[in-house]
Amino acid sequence: MDHSSHAHHMDHNMDHGMPGHNMPGMDGPPRCSMNMLFTWDYKNICVVFRSWQITSPLSLVLTLLGVVAITAGYEALREGIRRYEAAANKRVDTAPRQNRDEATRRAHVIKSVLYGIQNFYAFMIMLIFMTYNGWIMVAVSVGAGLGYLLFGGRTPVTKDTACH
């Protein structure tokens, strides 16, 4: 198909002339700023969702605190999963022989669900990090460190996953 007769151009500010996108005289919330390069600018950054938008210094501070809590929460989840796994393994080991297969299957199903949740959580943190905003990137790192301090005392510092 020949598209040479069509006029194509890239609208770099990505507002596409839609109402409510920071155009003079237009009502509506400011549009989300999408950075593909590292920046310290925080105005109109949307974090994962359009509704999670940074529009002021106060919303930046609240976002940074939220990101620290979310990332520390990931470390709490990892510790909870480790504890469940240890308890489940102990239950399997102490189960009577006739119940061992059933206990093993049940524990594996639950561990599989927890593994999926953990990976979803990690990838969401990766998306938060991928705002390419320095403030948010630092908050992710601070949250990971704080989470490890609070919840990772019995685990090695090295990790198997690299997405967060």
N, C-alpha and C positions, 0 to 999 in steps of 0.2 A: 504494500500500500504506500503510495507516494504522498508524503506529508509536506512536501516542499512549498506548497501554496498556502499553508497555514502559518499564521504569525504566532510564534511561540516566544515567550519571554519569562524570565524568572522574577517574581516579585520578592525581592530580598527581605522586605520587612514582614512578609507572610500575613498581611492583614487582608489581602484580596478584596479590598474595598468594602468589606462587610461593616455594618453598623456596630458601634461600640468598640472600635479597635484603635483608640487614641487618635482618631481623625478630628480635626477642628470642627466644633459644632455638633459632634455626634455624642449621643448619650450612651451610657453603658460602662461596664468595668474596663479597666485597661487590659490590653491583650497580654498574653504570656510571651515573655522574651525567651527565645530558644537559642542558647549559645552552643556552639560546637568547638569553641576554643576556651581555654582557661580564662577566668575573669574573677575579679573581686567585686564587681558591680552586682547589686542585689535587687534593684528595682524591677518589678514585674516578672521575677523569676517564678515559674510554676514548678512545684516539686511533685513530680509523678502525676498529679491530677490538676486539672484546670482550677478546681476549687481551693487547692492549697497554693495560694499565690502570695508572694512576698511583695508588699506595696509600701512598707514604711520601716523605719528602724525598729519599731516595736514588733512588727510581724516577723522581722528578721530574727530578733532575739528569741521570740517564742518558737520559731521554726528551728533554730539551732538547739534550743533546749529539748524540743520534741525529737529531733534527730539523734541527740545524745541518748535520750531515753529509749528510743526505738532500737538503736544499735546495742545499747547495754542489755536491752530485753532479749536480743538475739543470743547473747552469751548466756543469759538466764535460761532460755529455751534449750540451748545446747547442753547445759548442765542438767536440766530436768530430764532430757532424753538419756543422757549417760546414766543417771540414777535409775530411770525406769529400766533401761537395758540390763544393768547389774542386778536389779531385783527380779526381773523376768528370767534371767539366766539362772539365778539362785532357785527360783520356783521350779524351773525345768529340771535342774539337777537334783532337787529333793522330791520331785513327784514320783509316785509309784510307777513302776515300769509300764503298766497298762495305760496310764494317763500321760506319759511323757510325750508321745507323738502329738496328742491333742494340745498339750500345753505349749509345745514347740511351734505348732502351726498358729495358734492364737497369738503368741508373742511375736511371731514373724509378721503377721498381718498388722498388728498394732505398731510395730517398729517401722514397717513400710509406710504407714500413714504418717507417723512422726517424721520420717525421713523426707517425705514429700512436703510436709509443712515447713521443715527446716530449710529445704532448698528454695521453696517459694519465698520465704522470709529473706534468705540471703540474696536472692535475685532482686527483690524489692529494694534492699539496701544498695545493691549495685546501681539500680536505676536512680536512687536518690543521689548517689555519688556522681552519677553521670550528668548532673546538672552542669558540670564543669565549673561550679562556683567554689572558689577557694574557702569561703566561710563554711559552706556545707560540707566540703571535703574534710576540713579540720574537725567539724562536729562529728562526722562519722568515725574518724580516728580516735577522738577523745572518748566517744561512746563505747567503741570496741575496747579501748584500754580500761575504762572504768568498769565495763561489764566483766572483763577478765579479772580485774582486781577484786570485784565483789563475788563473782560466781565461778571463777576458773582456777581456784587455788589448788585443786587436785589434778589439773590437766597440764600437759606440756604446752609450751608457747606455740610450737609449730602446729600447722593445720593441714588437713587434707584438701579442703576446697580453697580456691583462690579468688572467688568472685566477691569476697568481702573479708 
